[in-house]
Amino acid sequence: MNAIYASVILASTRNTFGTEKASDYGPGFLGFVFTAVMVVAGIFLMRDMVRRVRRVRYQSEAEQRQQQMMDEGEKRTLEEPDEPIDPKTSEDK
């Protein structure tokens, strides 16, 4: 038991300050590459999402306009003439 306490005390009292290298502090080149890939992928995903949302919105607006035109067309009553009319000789204009 004393050996365990002694090794813990010895390990905790070692002074290793000042022996670190500059490359020990950062994620390195691999971290930079991974971060860059994630940023580029996020940009492409956002552009695709905006394009899809815009397409859905325009499609729903077009469907609403088409439905509105159909409703207006159903409201109109068409009067058919009793006899065929020749536009060249007809006096009604």
RAHUPE-V894123 format. One line per field, one symbol per residue. ss: DSSP state (~ for helix, > for strand, _ for the rest). psi: psi as a letter, one per 30 degrees, with the letter a starting at -180 (. if undefined). A space follows every 10 residues. Layout:
ss=???
psi=???
//
This chain:
ss=_~~~~~~~~~ ~~~_______ _~~~___~~~ ~~~~~~~~~~ ~~~~~~~~~~ ~~~~~~~~~~ ~~~~~~~~~~ ~~~~~_____ __________ ___
psi=eeeeeeeeee effkjgkfgl leffflfaee eeeeeeeeee eeeeeeeeee eeeeeeeeee eeeeeeeeee eeefekkkjk lelkkjfefk fk.
//
